[in-house]
Amino acid sequence: MYRKPLAAILLVVAGCSHASPSTIPPAGSSPTASLPPSPAPSSASSAAPRPSASAKATASAAASASASVSAADPLEKEARELWEKDQHIDVVYVPTPQKVVDKMLEVAKVTSSDVVYDLGCGDGRIVVSAAKIGAKTLGFDLNPDRVKEARANITSGSVESLASIKWANVFSVDLSPATVVTMYLLPELNVRLIPQLDKLRAGSRIVSHDFEMKGVTPDKVVTVSAPEFVNDEGYSAYKGPGVPEDVKHYKLRTHRIYLWTVPLKKVAAPPHK
């Protein structure tokens, strides 16, 4: 997930792609299972279009996805309700380049003893990469298409025993079980997550691709040269999973990786005069 050149968003996660939308499979089910269609607009693939009549129509039809959601899971119930409200239409999805993903996990010193939560997981590449290190991983996304895609990538990556994806609004997620939190959101969304991040156990690490957390001093800022997945208009330039992430297909830019450890080092507010 990246920035959006429209109004500030209130929800994390999702994005719009030109792929045909579909309903979300329930957690633990086969990601390729045939499900009743739920034409909802489609964090990991292509440019986000402006809201259109067809996009709005598909959003209203998302209610049929309720049959695929666990009625006992309040996070998924809330995610479905939020998705139906059309608040995702303007969100631009842009994945983190794999080279940056690998560096983020290196900077966070992820090991097999960690529990990694990825907020706005998109196609699940961070979740899969962390699981391949041996960490237990859980990704969260509001876009049901991305949830389905991420679950499929977990299966194709043969990491089902360590990784899973939940359809959820990240602002409702209890982050306390995590020892590492990864994110590629917006500066204002990072700040909004501070109350949840404060509940992480001492020594937990938080890594953010490109965006800082205002009011909190990072322990480290690392740069890495990697493909640019955003075009000059601020929309996704990602060409899809079948296109190599190399200089032949993308221009390079310098990406920043921010690292914080818990307890967070908050900047003291200046005294009022």
Secondary structure, 3 states (H helix, E strand, C coil): CCCCCCCCCCCCCCCCCCCCCCCCCCCCCCCCCCCCCCCCCCCCCCCCCCCCHHHHHHHHHHHHHHHHCCCCCHHHHHHHHHHHCCCCCCCCCCCCCHHHHHHHHHHCCCCCCCEEEEECCCCCHHHHHHHHHCCEEEEEECCHHHHHHHHHHHHHCCCCCCEEEEECCHHHCCCCCCCEEEECCCHHHHHHCHHHHCCCCCCCEEEEECCCCCCEECCEEEEEEEECCECCCCCECCCCCCCCCCCCCCCEEEEEEEEEECCCEECCCCCCC
